[in-house]
Amino acid sequence: MMEESTQTNNIIEKSKKKKGRPKGTAIFTEEEAKERARQRARIHYALNYEKERERKRMEYHAKKNIV
């Protein structure tokens, strides 16, 4: 009888534990989150070859018109 009750208690205790972070907690401050978003956007843009080629083309034409 005692063994059964301890087993059920252990099962109940395990199921009560919540996984993950509680709501309303932030890992980063707003400024840090904005900076991380900027960095991600910069990396995404740099990895996009079409946009990079277009940027270089525009840069070339801008220099050509100045001279």
C-alpha positions as CSV (number, residue, x, y, z in Angstrom):
1,M,0.0,0.0,0.0
2,M,2.7,2.5,0.9
3,E,4.6,1.8,-2.3
4,E,1.5,2.5,-4.4
5,S,0.8,5.8,-2.7
6,T,4.5,7.0,-3.1
7,Q,4.3,6.1,-6.8
8,T,1.2,8.1,-7.4
9,N,2.7,11.0,-5.4
10,N,5.8,10.9,-7.6
11,I,3.6,10.9,-10.8
12,I,1.5,13.8,-9.5
13,E,4.7,15.8,-8.6
14,K,6.2,15.3,-12.0
15,S,3.1,16.4,-13.8
16,K,2.9,19.6,-11.8
17,K,6.2,20.9,-13.1
18,K,5.8,23.4,-15.9
19,K,8.1,23.4,-18.9
20,G,9.5,26.6,-20.5
21,R,9.7,30.1,-19.3
22,P,6.8,31.8,-17.5
23,K,5.0,34.4,-19.6
24,G,6.1,38.0,-19.3
25,T,9.8,37.2,-18.9
26,A,12.2,38.5,-21.4
27,I,15.7,37.3,-22.0
28,F,16.8,40.6,-23.6
29,T,15.9,44.2,-22.9
30,E,14.1,46.1,-25.7
31,E,17.3,47.7,-26.9
32,E,19.1,44.4,-27.1
33,A,16.2,42.8,-28.9
34,K,16.2,45.7,-31.5
35,E,19.9,45.4,-32.0
36,R,19.6,41.6,-32.5
37,A,16.8,42.2,-35.0
38,R,19.0,44.7,-36.9
39,Q,21.8,42.2,-37.0
40,R,19.6,39.4,-38.3
41,A,18.2,41.7,-41.0
42,R,21.7,42.8,-42.0
43,I,22.8,39.1,-42.3
44,H,19.6,38.1,-44.2
45,Y,20.2,41.0,-46.6
46,A,23.9,40.2,-47.1
47,L,23.0,36.5,-47.8
48,N,20.4,37.5,-50.4
49,Y,22.6,37.4,-53.5
50,E,20.1,39.1,-55.8
51,K,19.9,42.1,-53.7
52,E,23.6,42.2,-53.2
53,R,24.2,42.1,-56.9
54,E,21.7,44.9,-57.5
55,R,23.3,47.0,-54.8
56,K,26.7,46.5,-56.4
57,R,25.3,47.4,-59.8
58,M,23.7,50.6,-58.4
59,E,26.9,51.5,-56.6
60,Y,28.9,51.1,-59.9
61,H,26.5,53.3,-61.8
62,A,26.5,55.9,-59.1
63,K,30.3,56.1,-59.2
64,K,30.3,56.2,-63.0
65,N,27.8,59.2,-63.0
66,I,29.9,61.1,-60.5
67,V,33.1,60.9,-62.5
